[in-house]
Amino acid sequence: MAQIALNGQDIPLTVQSQETLGLLGQSLVPLIAAGHELVASLGGIVGEALKQGMAPTDAKVQACLWLLHELGVRALTVPPDGSTGGSVDRIVDAADLARDASDPYSPGNMATGRALATALRNVSSRTFILNGEARAVRLLPREKIVPAIQAVVDMRRLNEPVHLTTTRALAGIVASGASLQDERIDALVELASDLGIVALSVDRATNTITFEAEFSEANAVAAAYLQGGGVQGVQGARQRVRYLNQQMRGADAGAAAPGGAAHLSGGAAQSSSGIAGAKPTPKGLIRARRRR
């Protein structure tokens, strides 16, 4: 049986309901968005629960402790009065933790909370490379994400893969000369990261967008899970990213004459239009380039 040491006492861990895990996940996402570290946030929730008189066997405390255990924590100290000053006293080495090669998003691991721990860890540490500059992927509140989603919906062409539409929307704002600190860019970068895109360059002179790295399965699957996709949503995200990466590996990237519907072919992702929905031109391409 899994256990964790809390304030010097060994606490046996039991699997909690999906409802309890879901509520915990919903409370953690805003904390991550505000810049709080995941392990510290979980410790803070445990401390507050102890302050309110909850026991280590309470479902909310158990769910937090289980996620901490999945994150490698084996012993921690949490002030029972809810004050600051707690500590992680023992944690499993990352290399040892990685030896568990089981799928964290299997139905069994979704049930126990491993999927939630993995997904939360992922979205709290994503990086996106835009025009060669690395930037942290911010989790924005709903009111700032919805306009970005609507912009993508409005400009999407018939049968166009959503990752290409999102890419065009992002490139359009960058090409307009907007500051890289513009929150519209942050919102579209978050959407792009949710789709697995990790590195992108926008060449304003040639009206060209280039994928600079393979898509991240981990990013896409974590986003699908946290958005409530369940087993089917996770599997769909995984298959989509694997297909796109297979296409990127299929041949050296190269420009091709723009065609009709956007598609991936011969290592090059083509779009029938240029950046920001301009009229089709020979330079209006979205290309995929695999780093060697």
Secondary structure as UniProt FT lines:
FT   STRAND          3..6
FT   TURN            7..8
FT   STRAND          9..12
FT   HELIX           18..33
FT   TURN            34..35
FT   HELIX           38..51
FT   TURN            52..53
FT   TURN            56..57
FT   HELIX           59..70
FT   TURN            71..72
FT   STRAND          73..77
FT   TURN            80..81
FT   STRAND          87..91
FT   HELIX           94..97
FT   TURN            98..99
FT   TURN            104..105
FT   HELIX           107..112
FT   HELIX           114..123
FT   STRAND          127..130
FT   TURN            131..132
FT   STRAND          133..136
FT   HELIX           142..155
FT   TURN            158..159
FT   HELIX           162..175
FT   TURN            176..177
FT   TURN            180..181
FT   HELIX           183..194
FT   TURN            195..196
FT   STRAND          199..203
FT   TURN            204..207
FT   STRAND          208..211
FT   HELIX           217..226
FT   TURN            227..228
FT   HELIX           230..250
FT   STRAND          263..265
FT   TURN            266..267
FT   STRAND          268..270
FT   HELIX           275..277
FT   TURN            282..283
FT   STRAND          286..288
//
